[in-house]
């Protein structure tokens, strides 16, 4: 299991990189608009912050454009690159072209059948928007369960996005997701609980430790 920070804000990614348990950084076109830097500068800086994967989502809509954009992203990010490719007919074709040389993640999946095609096209990851799927389809966890079932005995893993609470994150993993990507505020929230702090405060008040 890996947990990623979902951001294109360099300051947030820098803070997340210091946690020690964040595997990489995922971005998308909307997040990149929130960066004060150009997409190129943003991606370069993000890749310097963390040794793990850095995800870039393709904006081109045709196969040739996607392939060219994917190669350009790889030139910027290097071996850390994972290309997020939309789950469209052109996108799947682009994945088949790109995946032998650059890891690909098919994004915006809303059916298990799209997960099947993702695996056949050679995608490393299949991305489900869990909360959004719940709002649009009725049950994002059911989508993740169906994806997990059809992806058994394949090399494609589920990366869950659109997670809105720690509870939703856990339910998504229980449904069969392999990895999570979370916005920075939720990344912080999953690590804490008020009872944990209460317990620590009690130890601090009543306990003893070594001198240092």
N, C-alpha and C positions, 0 to 999 in steps of 0.2 A: 504494500500500500504506500502511496505517496500523496502528500498534501502540497498543493501549489497555491501561491498567492495570485489572485486575479486582479492585476493592476497594470497600468502603464505610467503611473506616477513614480518617478525615480526615487523620491524621498520615502515613499511607502515601501517600495521594494527593498531599499537599503535597510530600513528598520526590520523588515521581515527576514532578510538574509541573516541578521544577527541572532534570530531565534535559535538556529541550529537544527531545526527539524522541518524546515520548508525545502521541498525538493526542487522547485523551479518556479518559473513565472509564466503565466498565461496572459495574453493580451487579445484584444479584438479591435475592430475599427472604431467602435464607440469609445472604448477606453483610450485609444491613441489620440482622440480629439481632446482629451482632458489633459494631455501632457503639454507643458509649455515649450517643449522641444519639437523638432520635426520628427516624423516617424523613424527616419533613418538614425538620427541622433539618439532618440529614445531607445531604440532596439540595441544599439551599440552599447549604451550605458547600462541597460538592464543586463546584457550578457556579461558585463564586467563585474556585476555585483554578486553573482551566484554561479557556481560551477555546473549546476543542473540545466535542465532543458528550458528553453525560451521559445514560447509559441507565438507565431505570427499568422494571422488569418488573411488569406488571399482575397483581394477585392475584384480581380478580373472575373468576367462572367463567361468567357469562352475558353476552350481547352488550351489553345495556343497561348493566350494571355496568361492563364493560370500557370502554365509550365514556365513561361518566361519570368513571371513574378516570383514564383517559388525559387527559381535559381538565383534571382537577384536577392531575395531574402537570405538565402544560404550564404551568399557572398558577404552579407552584412554580419550575420550572426555566427556563422561557422558551424562547427560540429555540435553545438548546443541546439541547433534549429529543430523545431517541430513545426511543420506547416499545418495550419488549420484550414481545411478545405470544405466548403459547404456541401451538404448532402443533396446535390443536384445531379442530373444526368451528366452534364459537363464536368462537374466536380469529381464524380467517380472515375471518369475517364482520365482526368488529370492525375488522380491518385495512382492509377495503374501505371502512368508514365513516370511519376516522380518517386513513388515509394521504394523502388529498388536502390535509389541513391540518397534520398532525403526522407527521414521519418515523417509520416503524415498522420493527422488526426482528422477524421471526418466529423464535422460539427453540424449542429442544428438537426440532429436525428430525432424523428418523432414516430418511428415505427421500427419494429424488430426486423422487418424485411430490409430496411436500409442498413441495419447493423450487419446483416448477412452479406450484402453487397460490399460494405466497407471491408469486411474480412477477405472477401474474394479479390478485391482490388489491391490488397496488400497493406491496408492501414494498420498502423501500430495501435491506434486508439480510436474508439467510437465515443463521441461526446453527446451526452443527453442533457438537455436543459430541464431539470427535474421540476422546479417550482412552476416554470412556464408551461411545461407539459401538463401539470395538474390543472392549471388555469384554463388551458385550451382543450385538453383531452379528458380531464376528469381525474386522472390518477398517474402522476409521474413515477411513483414507486412501482406500479404495475409495468410501466414501460421499461424501467431498469431491470425488473425481474425477467421480462420476456427477452430483453437483449442479452442478459446473462445466460439464459437457457440456450439461445441459438448460437452464442459465441463460445460455448464449451468446446474444448478440443480444437480451438483455433488459436492463432497468435495475437488476436486483437483483444485489447482490454478496454474496459469502460471507464471513462473519465467523466465524472458527474459535475455539472456546472449548474448555475441558477439555484443555489442553495441559500435559504434565507434565515436559518436558525441552527443552533447546535443540534437540536432534536431532529431536524430534517436531515442534517448531515449524517447522523447515526442511522436513521431509518434508510437512507440511501445506500449506505454500506451494507446494512443487513439485507437489503433487496438484491445485492449482488454487484454493486459498483466496486471497482478495484482502486480507484483514485478519486480525490476531490480537488476542485479548485474553488477557492473562497476569497471574497473581497477582504481587504485588510481588517476591517472592523470585526468581521465574523471570525477571521483567523485568530484574533485576540480573544474573542468570546468563547471559543471552544476550549480554551486552555484554562479557564477559571470557573470557579463555583463558589458561591458565598459561604457554603459550609466548609470548604477547604480553607478559606481564609480565617474563618471562625476557629477552626481547629488549630491552625498555626498560631493564632493569637493566644489561645489557651496554653500551648506549649511555651510560648515566649514569656508568658506571665508566670507560669508555675515551674518551668523546667530549668535545667542547667546544661551547658555545653563546654567545649574546650576553649582555651584562650588562644587567640591568634593575632 
